[in-house]
Amino acid sequence: MKTFIIITFALFVLCISNPIVSAQNADKSAIDKFISDQATRAHGAEYPDARKVLTGDLNGDGAAETVVLYTIEGQDGSNNHTQYLAVFIRANGRLVYVTHTSTGSKSYRDVELDSISNGLINLTTVGFAKNDPACCPTLKGKAWYKLAMGRLMAVKSRK
């Protein structure tokens, strides 16, 4: 009897976790496809270790949007890189791309996706001080973006 209960419980756990894993795989596939298509258009490649994904409510509707920070590098054989934020919404159970914007680059600033709160995407930035070499920005700051009318807009930044 004890074995029957253990097996039944294990099957129950597998049954409820399988749709979750399937949804996560579908979400990852939607994000992968969008970034791959953009990298192809930019004649570059994603730096996958730099990707970060967070969820949170950006438009006040109570449903979580998905925000992705990703990096495209090597455009046209260069050693450049550009960081982007992309927003996806859930429609009919699937992630659907809404918008994206450039937030950082080799010659501008590096950004880190920190959190989503109060409808804002919160970033930590490291920009270039006057005498910083091209490799090594030192000017720490913050930046915030919001989703408005289907677009990402910089709200403010602080160096």
C-alpha positions in Angstrom: 0.0 0.0 0.0 2.8 2.4 0.9 4.5 1.7 -2.5 1.2 2.5 -4.3 0.9 5.8 -2.5 4.5 6.8 -3.4 4.0 5.8 -7.1 0.6 7.7 -7.3 2.2 10.8 -5.7 5.2 10.6 -8.2 2.8 10.3 -11.2 0.8 13.2 -9.9 3.9 15.4 -9.6 5.0 14.5 -13.1 1.5 15.3 -14.5 1.3 18.7 -13.0 4.9 19.7 -13.7 4.9 18.6 -17.4 2.7 21.5 -18.6 4.9 23.9 -16.7 8.1 22.6 -18.3 6.4 22.6 -21.7 5.3 26.3 -21.2 8.8 27.2 -20.2 10.3 25.5 -23.3 7.8 27.3 -25.5 8.6 30.7 -23.8 12.4 30.1 -24.4 11.7 29.1 -28.0 9.8 32.3 -28.7 12.6 34.4 -27.1 15.3 32.4 -28.9 13.6 32.9 -32.3 13.1 36.6 -31.8 16.7 37.2 -30.8 18.1 34.9 -33.6 16.1 36.8 -36.2 17.4 40.1 -34.9 21.0 38.9 -34.8 20.7 37.7 -38.4 19.3 41.2 -39.5 22.2 42.8 -37.6 24.8 40.4 -39.1 25.9 39.5 -35.6 25.3 36.8 -33.0 23.8 36.7 -29.5 26.2 36.4 -26.6 23.9 33.9 -24.8 25.7 34.1 -21.4 24.7 37.7 -21.1 20.9 37.1 -21.5 18.7 37.8 -18.5 14.9 37.3 -18.3 12.6 38.8 -15.7 8.8 39.0 -15.4 6.7 41.7 -13.9 3.7 43.9 -14.6 4.6 46.8 -16.8 1.2 48.1 -17.8 -0.8 47.8 -14.6 -3.1 45.1 -15.8 -2.1 42.6 -13.2 -0.5 40.2 -15.7 3.2 39.8 -15.9 5.1 40.8 -19.0 8.4 39.2 -19.8 11.4 41.4 -20.2 14.6 40.2 -21.8 18.0 41.9 -21.7 20.3 40.4 -24.4 23.4 41.3 -26.3 24.2 41.1 -30.1 27.9 41.2 -30.9 30.2 41.0 -33.9 28.0 43.0 -36.2 29.5 42.7 -39.7 32.7 41.1 -38.2 33.4 44.0 -35.8 34.2 43.7 -32.1 31.2 45.8 -31.3 28.3 44.8 -29.1 24.8 46.3 -28.4 22.5 45.5 -25.5 18.8 45.5 -26.0 15.7 45.2 -23.9 12.7 43.3 -25.4 9.2 43.0 -24.0 6.9 40.1 -24.6 3.3 39.7 -23.4 1.3 36.5 -22.9 -1.5 36.1 -25.4 -3.5 32.8 -25.7 -1.0 31.1 -23.4 2.0 32.1 -25.6 4.7 34.8 -25.4 4.2 37.4 -28.1 6.9 40.0 -28.9 5.8 43.6 -28.3 8.8 45.9 -28.7 12.6 46.3 -28.1 15.1 49.1 -27.8 18.8 49.5 -27.5 20.0 50.3 -24.0 23.8 49.9 -24.1 26.7 49.4 -26.4 30.5 49.2 -26.5 31.0 52.9 -26.8 28.0 54.0 -24.7 27.4 52.0 -21.5 26.9 48.5 -20.1 23.6 47.7 -18.5 22.4 45.1 -16.1 18.8 44.2 -15.7 18.0 44.4 -12.0 14.2 44.2 -11.4 10.7 45.2 -12.5 8.8 47.3 -10.0 6.0 49.9 -10.0 5.7 49.4 -13.8 9.4 50.3 -14.4 12.3 48.2 -15.7 15.2 49.0 -13.4 18.8 48.9 -14.8 22.2 49.4 -13.3 24.5 51.1 -15.8 28.3 51.6 -16.1 29.1 54.4 -18.5 32.2 56.2 -19.6 33.9 58.9 -17.6 35.9 61.5 -19.6 39.2 59.6 -19.4 38.0 56.0 -19.4 39.6 53.7 -22.0 37.2 52.1 -24.5 37.5 48.8 -22.6 36.7 49.9 -19.2 33.8 52.2 -18.3 33.7 53.3 -14.6 30.8 55.7 -14.2 28.1 53.9 -12.2 24.5 54.8 -12.6 20.9 53.7 -12.9 18.3 53.8 -15.7 14.6 53.1 -15.9 12.4 52.2 -18.8 8.6 52.0 -19.1 6.3 50.4 -21.6 4.0 53.1 -23.0 1.8 52.8 -26.1 3.5 49.6 -27.2 7.1 51.1 -26.9 9.9 51.1 -24.4 10.7 54.6 -23.3 13.6 55.8 -21.1 12.1 57.4 -18.0 15.2 58.8 -16.5 18.8 57.9 -15.7 21.2 58.9 -13.0 24.9 58.8 -13.3 
